[in-house]
Amino acid sequence: MVPCRMLLFYLLAITGIALCCQQKVGAENCEASASEDQEVAVTLVQASVILEKKARRSRSHGLLSPSRPASAKAKNGTKAGDDVLPSGSDIWNEDLNWISVQQLHPAGVISTLKPYRQPEWRNVSYISLAVIMLLCCVAYPAVLVAGLLVLSLVVSMCLSVKRSWDDDEEASHGAVQAEGREVTSSPPSLFPELPVLAKQRLTDASKTLYTCWAYFCCMMPSMMVFGAPILMVFLARPFPQETLIALSMLTTVFFFSSSCHLLIFAGKGLNDLGLAQRPQSGSQGPETQVQHWIILPQYKEEVEVVSMALRSVAQCTFAKSAIGVVLAFEEREVGAEQKAELLKRSFEGQFQEIITVYHPAGLPNDPPGKASNLCWGFKELLKHIKSDEDIISKSILTVADADSEFSAGYFEALSSQYMQLEPSKRRYQMFQSPVFHLKNFHRQPAPVIAGTCFTAMQELSMLADSNGMTLPYSTYSLSMQLAFDVGGWDPEWIAEDYHMGIKCFLMTLGRSSIQPVMLATMNYMPEEDDNWWGTCMARWTQIKRHALGFSDFAYYFMMLPLVFAYVVSQAAQKKRHGGFAAFWRMLVLGTCLVVRLVNVHVIIGVLSTYGVLELALKIFLKFAHIRDHWTAFLFDTVGYLPSVVLSGSAVCTVFLTIMFFKAYRLLQDRVEGEPYIKTPFLHWLKICITVIGMSPVYLVMLAYALWCAALNVLTQTSFEYHVAPKPSATGSGKDEEAKVKLNAFTEKNLQ
């Protein structure tokens, strides 16, 4: 939300720059003079206002015409002396001169620059403010997003069903087929009906229409990442100056607004993180008893890494009475059963119960990955508790990576916040703690450290911003009732955290929300033991997988017509899903969600492209044969504010590294190993230089990953889940104490 407001602020700054350029439009040397005796001079600001008013008045009365040779004719057929202003494409017409300030200069305006500073009016190109604003909307795809929302409503109004809801029980829990992907709901015996019109209910014509719409939705990421820059290239031909201004301002403003947002709200979040205290009560009262279930999906994880996560859960004061653990393995993993038995024996008696499930391979529409593992594990958990409605309504479900280490008091705070909610809101609630990838921070290479800093501060700032649109990330909690109501996890969507947040938002018609739990969760960055380049490549594998969350942008627009079609039906009114009011509330709030996805995926993906395009445009204008249009003066005028804004972004980044270092110091006792630099100031200085120096590399690689993701969404119907390597407990990168601890742990439990 804040970046959008900042963007609007700087769009006004664009207007100011353009006004300055327009008021200097094409000028011959003006003989206006000022002397020290003329005390009644008006200020330059007043002169600018009068100048603009008279220019507008002249245009409205047809009194203004460009200054041109009497015999010259425009290539577009306009005769000399016609009362028109030059268009953007006229910049390439060497037969035209530009508007003279002598024609626009109002009478009675006297310069206050003193005799030693005579005003000099230059021949500069005419710049259209309307075109600048339009180009900004094209570069930042605000118009495209609004058009997509309107188009999705039009598609939903064109969908029709074959027969009434009451007569069609067979398809009531069907599937929505979309461009080879299947958004499935589970059998009627397991999950309730979702507020989505199933594709099987549509008429043949509506099925064809929706299939085309689904394909179009899969094209949206590529349209935004590649289409916007290509369109800006074409628009640079008739409007080179306006395009240069739009690109320059958009890139610098986005960096500055993002830096300001991170600086302000990461600081607030860091303060909340430092003030967070463990609840005083040692156990839950009988009247506030909350059942917790933790699902740990894993594949080829080290036993010690999973044990670290379980130990952090076991430190909860009511772990033995109210916390159950689901160890979700992949059936295709060799040695999974032995690992499960070892973990169960190691933590016997420390939890209410531990169950193990094995996700089978080769299921239809079920590619290997965390999402499919979670989907299977949740279904098995429901079977274990026999889908007891009383247990479901009083339980909180926590999804954790196998290497997640919870803070002491996390589950106590989670129970407390859950019980403080109104009973009617509990079923729609999700919870998120700030996630820091700092467990192996001392062994991370410089390019990885830059990503660690930005990721940690971004997630912390989004949680601290009460007006922002937050999505679950990595390790999160939600009411089991909410997970049950939305049909659990969809196995085919690879970014299960973002996808689950968007699905909950859509399936509850915008009622779901995320509440922060300001107790840090720690985990590892991908790492290859004693291999600098291998660790960088492991992180690159993770970045590419995270970038595939771009597919959720297509998912959102795929589902909108089906949700709307369901809401307007009589069945939706009978089942009391909220009707039109709930849908329109969801649509308005969903616009903020779409803006969040655009800022995370689209803008990051096109900023590098815009930077290259801006540089190419400057080179072209510099060497193009544009007579008397003063390109150097244009570059100086347009480049001043972006340079100031970029300097502000750099300053914000320095302060951001200070906050990151403070967070690191706050959590240092949970970080493995010792820093190479013991002096705090020198250690921060190293981090600061690393982040500033490597952030361009990190952003370029992130942009490239998003380009690949956009193409994959367009060309593939399912994605392969690439597992990034995690550190080995026996690797040489770990200290000797960890190795001895693991060996003792294994020998004890194998006896």
KAPE-V695068 format. One record per residue. N is the residue number from 1. RES is the residue in one letter. PHI is phi as a letter, one per 40 degrees, with the letter a starting at -180 (999 if undefined). OMEGA is omega in degrees with one decimal (999 if undefined). Layout:
# KAPE-V695068
n->[N	N]
res->[RES	RES]
phi->[PHI	PHI]
omega->[OMEGA	OMEGA]
This chain:
# KAPE-V695068
n->[1	2	3	4	5	6	7	8	9	10	11	12	13	14	15	16	17	18	19	20	21	22	23	24	25	26	27	28	29	30	31	32	33	34	35	36	37	38	39	40	41	42	43	44	45	46	47	48	49	50	51	52	53	54	55	56	57	58	59	60	61	62	63	64	65	66	67	68	69	70	71	72	73	74	75	76	77	78	79	80	81	82	83	84	85	86	87	88	89	90	91	92	93	94	95	96	97	98	99	100	101	102	103	104	105	106	107	108	109	110	111	112	113	114	115	116	117	118	119	120	121	122	123	124	125	126	127	128	129	130	131	132	133	134	135	136	137	138	139	140	141	142	143	144	145	146	147	148	149	150	151	152	153	154	155	156	157	158	159	160	161	162	163	164	165	166	167	168	169	170	171	172	173	174	175	176	177	178	179	180	181	182	183	184	185	186	187	188	189	190	191	192	193	194	195	196	197	198	199	200	201	202	203	204	205	206	207	208	209	210	211	212	213	214	215	216	217	218	219	220	221	222	223	224	225	226	227	228	229	230	231	232	233	234	235	236	237	238	239	240	241	242	243	244	245	246	247	248	249	250	251	252	253	254	255	256	257	258	259	260	261	262	263	264	265	266	267	268	269	270	271	272	273	274	275	276	277	278	279	280	281	282	283	284	285	286	287	288	289	290	291	292	293	294	295	296	297	298	299	300	301	302	303	304	305	306	307	308	309	310	311	312	313	314	315	316	317	318	319	320	321	322	323	324	325	326	327	328	329	330	331	332	333	334	335	336	337	338	339	340	341	342	343	344	345	346	347	348	349	350	351	352	353	354	355	356	357	358	359	360	361	362	363	364	365	366	367	368	369	370	371	372	373	374	375	376	377	378	379	380	381	382	383	384	385	386	387	388	389	390	391	392	393	394	395	396	397	398	399	400	401	402	403	404	405	406	407	408	409	410	411	412	413	414	415	416	417	418	419	420	421	422	423	424	425	426	427	428	429	430	431	432	433	434	435	436	437	438	439	440	441	442	443	444	445	446	447	448	449	450	451	452	453	454	455	456	457	458	459	460	461	462	463	464	465	466	467	468	469	470	471	472	473	474	475	476	477	478	479	480	481	482	483	484	485	486	487	488	489	490	491	492	493	494	495	496	497	498	499	500	501	502	503	504	505	506	507	508	509	510	511	512	513	514	515	516	517	518	519	520	521	522	523	524	525	526	527	528	529	530	531	532	533	534	535	536	537	538	539	540	541	542	543	544	545	546	547	548	549	550	551	552	553	554	555	556	557	558	559	560	561	562	563	564	565	566	567	568	569	570	571	572	573	574	575	576	577	578	579	580	581	582	583	584	585	586	587	588	589	590	591	592	593	594	595	596	597	598	599	600	601	602	603	604	605	606	607	608	609	610	611	612	613	614	615	616	617	618	619	620	621	622	623	624	625	626	627	628	629	630	631	632	633	634	635	636	637	638	639	640	641	642	643	644	645	646	647	648	649	650	651	652	653	654	655	656	657	658	659	660	661	662	663	664	665	666	667	668	669	670	671	672	673	674	675	676	677	678	679	680	681	682	683	684	685	686	687	688	689	690	691	692	693	694	695	696	697	698	699	700	701	702	703	704	705	706	707	708	709	710	711	712	713	714	715	716	717	718	719	720	721	722	723	724	725	726	727	728	729	730	731	732	733	734	735	736	737	738	739	740	741	742	743	744	745	746	747	748	749	750	751]
res->[M	V	P	C	R	M	L	L	F	Y	L	L	A	I	T	G	I	A	L	C	C	Q	Q	K	V	G	A	E	N	C	E	A	S	A	S	E	D	Q	E	V	A	V	T	L	V	Q	A	S	V	I	L	E	K	K	A	R	R	S	R	S	H	G	L	L	S	P	S	R	P	A	S	A	K	A	K	N	G	T	K	A	G	D	D	V	L	P	S	G	S	D	I	W	N	E	D	L	N	W	I	S	V	Q	Q	L	H	P	A	G	V	I	S	T	L	K	P	Y	R	Q	P	E	W	R	N	V	S	Y	I	S	L	A	V	I	M	L	L	C	C	V	A	Y	P	A	V	L	V	A	G	L	L	V	L	S	L	V	V	S	M	C	L	S	V	K	R	S	W	D	D	D	E	E	A	S	H	G	A	V	Q	A	E	G	R	E	V	T	S	S	P	P	S	L	F	P	E	L	P	V	L	A	K	Q	R	L	T	D	A	S	K	T	L	Y	T	C	W	A	Y	F	C	C	M	M	P	S	M	M	V	F	G	A	P	I	L	M	V	F	L	A	R	P	F	P	Q	E	T	L	I	A	L	S	M	L	T	T	V	F	F	F	S	S	S	C	H	L	L	I	F	A	G	K	G	L	N	D	L	G	L	A	Q	R	P	Q	S	G	S	Q	G	P	E	T	Q	V	Q	H	W	I	I	L	P	Q	Y	K	E	E	V	E	V	V	S	M	A	L	R	S	V	A	Q	C	T	F	A	K	S	A	I	G	V	V	L	A	F	E	E	R	E	V	G	A	E	Q	K	A	E	L	L	K	R	S	F	E	G	Q	F	Q	E	I	I	T	V	Y	H	P	A	G	L	P	N	D	P	P	G	K	A	S	N	L	C	W	G	F	K	E	L	L	K	H	I	K	S	D	E	D	I	I	S	K	S	I	L	T	V	A	D	A	D	S	E	F	S	A	G	Y	F	E	A	L	S	S	Q	Y	M	Q	L	E	P	S	K	R	R	Y	Q	M	F	Q	S	P	V	F	H	L	K	N	F	H	R	Q	P	A	P	V	I	A	G	T	C	F	T	A	M	Q	E	L	S	M	L	A	D	S	N	G	M	T	L	P	Y	S	T	Y	S	L	S	M	Q	L	A	F	D	V	G	G	W	D	P	E	W	I	A	E	D	Y	H	M	G	I	K	C	F	L	M	T	L	G	R	S	S	I	Q	P	V	M	L	A	T	M	N	Y	M	P	E	E	D	D	N	W	W	G	T	C	M	A	R	W	T	Q	I	K	R	H	A	L	G	F	S	D	F	A	Y	Y	F	M	M	L	P	L	V	F	A	Y	V	V	S	Q	A	A	Q	K	K	R	H	G	G	F	A	A	F	W	R	M	L	V	L	G	T	C	L	V	V	R	L	V	N	V	H	V	I	I	G	V	L	S	T	Y	G	V	L	E	L	A	L	K	I	F	L	K	F	A	H	I	R	D	H	W	T	A	F	L	F	D	T	V	G	Y	L	P	S	V	V	L	S	G	S	A	V	C	T	V	F	L	T	I	M	F	F	K	A	Y	R	L	L	Q	D	R	V	E	G	E	P	Y	I	K	T	P	F	L	H	W	L	K	I	C	I	T	V	I	G	M	S	P	V	Y	L	V	M	L	A	Y	A	L	W	C	A	A	L	N	V	L	T	Q	T	S	F	E	Y	H	V	A	P	K	P	S	A	T	G	S	G	K	D	E	E	A	K	V	K	L	N	A	F	T	E	K	N	L	Q]
phi->[999	c	d	c	c	c	c	c	c	c	c	c	c	d	d	c	c	c	c	c	c	c	c	b	d	e	b	c	c	c	c	c	b	a	b	c	c	c	c	c	c	c	c	c	c	c	c	c	c	c	c	c	c	c	c	c	c	c	c	c	c	g	c	b	a	c	c	b	c	c	c	c	b	c	c	c	g	c	c	c	g	c	c	b	c	c	c	c	c	c	c	c	c	c	c	b	c	b	d	c	c	c	c	c	c	c	c	g	c	b	c	b	c	g	c	c	b	c	c	b	c	b	c	b	c	c	b	c	c	c	c	c	c	c	c	c	c	c	c	c	c	c	c	c	c	c	c	c	c	c	c	c	c	c	c	c	c	c	c	b	b	c	a	c	c	c	c	b	c	c	c	c	b	c	b	b	c	a	f	g	c	b	c	c	b	c	d	c	c	b	b	c	c	c	c	b	c	c	c	c	c	c	c	c	c	c	c	c	c	c	c	c	c	c	c	c	c	c	c	d	d	c	d	c	c	b	c	c	c	c	c	c	c	c	c	c	c	c	b	c	c	c	c	c	c	c	c	c	c	c	c	c	c	c	c	c	c	c	c	c	c	c	c	c	c	c	c	c	c	c	c	c	c	c	c	c	b	c	d	c	c	c	a	c	c	c	c	b	c	b	c	b	b	b	b	b	c	a	a	f	c	c	c	c	c	c	c	d	c	c	c	c	c	c	c	c	c	b	c	c	b	a	b	b	b	b	c	c	b	c	c	c	c	c	g	c	c	c	c	c	c	c	c	c	c	c	b	c	g	c	b	d	a	b	b	b	b	b	c	c	c	g	c	c	f	a	c	c	i	c	c	c	c	c	d	c	c	c	c	c	c	c	c	c	c	f	f	c	c	c	c	c	c	b	b	b	b	b	b	b	c	c	b	c	b	c	c	c	g	c	c	c	c	c	c	c	c	c	c	c	c	c	d	c	c	c	c	b	b	b	b	b	b	c	b	b	c	b	d	b	d	c	b	c	c	d	c	c	c	d	c	c	c	c	c	c	c	c	c	c	c	c	c	c	c	c	c	c	c	c	b	c	a	g	b	a	b	a	c	c	c	c	c	c	c	c	g	g	c	c	c	c	b	c	c	c	c	c	c	c	c	c	c	c	c	c	c	b	f	g	c	c	a	b	b	c	b	c	b	c	b	b	a	c	c	d	a	b	d	f	a	c	c	c	c	c	c	c	c	c	c	c	c	c	c	c	c	c	c	d	c	c	c	c	d	d	c	c	c	d	c	c	c	c	c	c	c	c	c	c	c	c	c	c	c	f	c	h	g	c	d	c	c	c	c	c	c	c	c	c	c	c	c	c	c	c	c	c	c	c	b	c	c	c	c	b	c	c	c	c	c	c	c	c	c	c	c	c	c	c	c	c	b	c	c	b	c	f	b	f	c	c	c	c	c	c	c	c	c	c	c	d	c	c	c	c	c	c	c	c	c	c	c	c	c	c	c	c	c	c	c	c	c	c	c	c	b	c	c	b	c	c	g	b	c	c	b	c	c	d	c	c	c	c	c	c	c	c	c	c	c	c	c	c	c	c	c	c	c	c	c	c	c	c	c	c	c	c	c	c	c	c	c	c	b	b	c	a	b	c	c	c	c	c	c	b	c	c	c	b	c	c	c	c	c	c	c	c	c	c	c	c	c	c	c	c	c	c	c	c	c]
omega->[-178.8	177.5	179.4	178.7	177.0	178.7	177.8	179.4	-177.2	169.7	173.9	176.1	175.5	179.2	178.6	178.0	-177.3	177.2	178.2	179.9	-176.8	-179.2	176.0	-175.2	-175.2	-173.1	167.0	-177.8	-178.0	-175.5	177.5	-178.2	179.3	179.0	-178.0	-178.1	-177.0	-175.0	-173.3	-177.5	175.2	-177.7	179.3	178.2	177.2	178.3	179.4	179.2	179.3	179.7	-178.9	179.5	-178.6	177.6	179.9	180.0	179.7	178.7	-176.8	179.8	177.9	-176.4	-173.5	177.2	178.3	176.8	-178.6	172.3	-174.9	-176.2	-174.5	174.9	178.4	179.9	178.9	174.7	-178.6	-179.3	177.9	177.8	176.5	-175.4	179.2	172.3	179.7	175.1	-177.8	-177.3	-180.0	179.5	-179.8	-178.2	-176.7	177.6	-175.2	165.9	-176.6	-175.1	-179.0	176.9	177.3	179.4	-177.3	-171.9	179.8	179.2	174.7	-179.5	-177.3	-177.5	175.9	-176.3	-179.8	-176.8	-177.3	-179.5	-179.4	177.3	178.4	179.6	-175.2	174.7	178.3	-173.5	175.6	-178.2	-177.8	177.6	-179.7	179.1	178.3	-180.0	178.8	179.9	176.2	177.8	177.2	-178.9	169.9	-162.7	178.9	179.4	-179.7	178.8	178.0	178.0	179.0	177.7	178.6	-178.9	178.1	176.3	178.0	178.8	-179.4	178.8	-179.5	-179.5	177.9	-177.0	-177.2	-179.1	-174.2	180.0	-176.3	-177.3	-174.0	-179.7	-175.6	-176.3	-173.3	176.6	-177.4	-176.8	176.7	-177.7	-176.7	173.0	177.3	176.7	-178.2	177.0	-167.0	165.3	-170.6	-179.0	-175.5	-179.5	-174.2	-176.4	175.3	178.8	179.1	178.6	-177.8	176.7	-178.9	-176.2	-179.2	-178.6	-175.0	172.1	-178.2	179.3	179.3	176.4	179.0	178.9	-177.9	176.8	176.7	178.8	179.3	176.2	179.6	178.5	178.0	176.2	-173.9	178.8	178.9	177.9	-176.9	-176.2	-177.5	-176.0	-178.8	177.1	179.1	178.3	177.5	177.1	179.1	-179.8	179.0	179.0	178.7	-175.5	-175.9	-177.9	178.6	178.1	178.0	179.2	-177.8	-179.4	-178.5	-177.3	-176.5	-177.6	-178.1	-179.8	179.7	178.4	-177.4	-179.3	177.6	179.3	178.6	179.0	178.3	-176.6	-176.1	-171.3	172.1	175.0	177.0	179.5	178.5	176.4	177.4	179.4	179.2	-178.7	-177.0	-179.3	176.1	179.1	-175.7	-175.4	-178.7	-179.1	178.5	174.6	-178.1	-178.2	179.9	-177.1	177.9	177.5	179.0	171.6	178.6	176.0	179.3	175.2	-174.9	176.5	179.6	176.9	176.3	179.5	-178.7	178.9	178.0	179.3	176.2	179.0	-178.9	177.8	179.3	176.3	-175.9	179.4	175.6	-174.6	179.6	-177.9	-176.5	-174.4	-171.6	179.6	173.6	-175.6	174.7	175.4	-174.2	-179.5	170.6	-179.2	-178.2	178.8	178.3	179.2	-178.2	-178.1	178.2	178.0	179.2	179.8	178.8	179.9	179.8	178.9	-178.0	-175.5	178.5	179.3	-179.5	178.0	177.4	172.9	176.3	176.7	178.8	177.7	-177.4	-179.0	-177.5	178.9	172.6	177.1	179.7	179.6	-174.0	-179.0	178.9	178.9	-178.8	-177.9	-179.4	176.9	177.5	179.7	179.9	-179.3	179.3	177.5	178.9	176.9	177.8	176.6	-179.2	179.7	177.4	178.7	-179.8	-176.5	-179.8	177.9	-179.5	-175.9	-177.4	-174.6	172.6	-178.8	178.1	176.9	-176.1	168.6	-176.3	-179.4	-177.9	176.6	-177.5	174.2	173.5	179.8	-178.0	-174.9	172.9	178.3	178.5	178.3	-179.1	-179.9	179.6	-178.2	177.9	177.9	172.9	-177.7	-178.5	-178.1	-175.3	-175.1	-179.1	-168.8	170.6	-177.5	-178.1	173.6	175.8	-176.6	178.5	178.5	-170.4	-176.6	179.4	-174.0	-176.4	-179.9	-176.7	175.1	-176.2	179.5	179.7	-179.7	178.8	177.8	178.3	-179.3	-176.3	-179.9	-178.8	-178.0	178.3	-179.6	178.6	-179.0	179.1	177.3	-178.4	-179.5	-177.4	179.6	-177.8	176.6	-176.6	174.8	179.3	-176.4	170.1	-178.1	-173.9	179.8	175.8	177.4	179.4	177.5	178.8	178.2	179.2	-176.5	-177.3	176.5	177.6	-176.4	175.8	-171.8	-170.9	-176.7	-163.4	179.3	-169.1	-177.4	177.0	-177.2	179.6	177.1	179.2	179.6	177.9	178.9	-177.8	-174.2	174.7	-179.4	174.6	-177.4	-176.7	179.2	-178.3	179.4	-179.4	169.3	-167.6	171.3	-167.9	170.1	-176.9	170.6	-175.1	160.2	175.7	-174.4	168.5	-175.5	175.7	-179.1	-177.2	-178.5	178.3	177.0	177.1	179.4	176.2	176.5	177.7	175.9	179.4	179.0	179.7	178.5	178.5	-179.2	178.8	170.8	173.6	-179.6	179.6	173.2	176.8	-179.9	-178.1	-177.7	172.8	-172.7	-176.0	179.9	-178.7	176.9	-180.0	179.4	177.8	-176.3	-176.1	180.0	178.3	179.1	178.8	179.3	179.2	-177.6	172.4	175.8	175.1	175.8	-174.3	-177.1	179.8	-178.9	-179.0	174.2	178.6	-178.4	-179.9	178.7	179.3	175.7	175.8	178.0	178.4	177.9	177.2	178.8	178.1	-179.5	-177.8	-171.7	-170.2	-173.4	177.2	-178.1	-175.2	-176.9	178.7	178.1	179.2	178.5	177.8	179.7	178.5	178.8	179.6	-179.7	177.5	179.5	-179.4	-179.9	-177.7	-175.7	176.8	-178.3	177.4	-170.8	170.9	180.0	167.8	-178.4	178.9	177.1	177.1	-179.5	179.6	-177.6	-177.1	-173.8	-175.7	-177.1	176.1	178.7	177.4	-179.3	177.8	176.0	175.9	177.7	178.7	177.9	177.7	179.5	177.4	178.4	178.1	177.2	175.6	178.7	177.8	179.3	177.0	176.1	177.7	179.5	179.5	-176.2	-171.0	-178.8	178.1	179.1	-179.3	175.7	-178.9	178.1	177.9	-180.0	-174.9	-178.2	-176.4	-177.6	-179.8	177.4	176.4	-179.5	177.0	179.2	-178.9	179.9	179.8	-177.4	-178.9	-177.8	-174.1	-178.8	175.5	178.3	-179.7	-178.8	178.0	178.4	176.8	177.8	179.1	177.3	178.9	174.5	179.1	-179.9	179.3	178.0	179.2	177.4	-179.0	-168.9	-175.4	178.2	175.7	-174.6	176.5	-178.8	179.3	-178.8	176.9	-178.0	175.5	-177.8	177.6	-178.9	-179.8	179.2	-178.1	176.5	179.1	178.7	-175.6	-179.7	179.1	-180.0	179.2	-179.7	179.9	-179.7	178.0	179.6	-177.7	-178.4	-178.5	-174.0	176.2	179.8	999]
